[in-house]
Amino acid sequence: MAENYVSLADVKVMLDAEGSKRELGTVQRSALEHSQSMVSLSAEDVKALTDDIRALSFVTDYAANKIGDILPRYPEDVRAIFAKERVNLSAEDVKQIIEIVGKYL
């Protein structure tokens, strides 16, 4: 089974749509409340951001979605996202990511 990563903004859209059709369960309501409190960009903006981030050769789908969720503004935040990745980020790589995120804030 292939893994598909979705952003928190996409989760919010999906749960909002599902909630308009029927009552959400406890876990779904909790996930919706979390996404509503954490998401500051529209799903379209997050998609555009993650597409821009994916254009960088060293970024995985997982990392691109985490960047879209967290919107890192500082080098330490970017490095934390990549802590489990097998990538050695240069200062220039980190700067590129922060600049791309900055376009969407």
Long-range contacts (C-beta under 8 A, 24 or more apart in sequence): 5-61, 5-62, 5-64, 5-65, 6-65, 7-43, 7-46, 7-47, 7-50, 7-65, 7-68, 7-69, 8-34, 8-35, 8-38, 8-39, 8-46, 8-68, 8-69, 9-35, 9-39, 9-41, 9-42, 9-43, 9-45, 9-46, 9-47, 9-68, 9-69, 10-43, 10-46, 10-47, 11-35, 12-36, 12-39, 12-43, 13-43, 38-69, 40-71, 41-68, 41-71, 41-104, 45-104, 48-104, 49-100, 49-101, 49-103, 49-104, 52-100, 52-103, 53-97, 53-100, 56-93, 56-96, 56-97, 58-87, 58-89, 58-93, 59-97, 60-85, 67-97, 67-101, 71-101, 71-104, 71-105, 72-97, 72-98, 72-101, 73-98, 73-101, 73-102, 73-105, 74-98
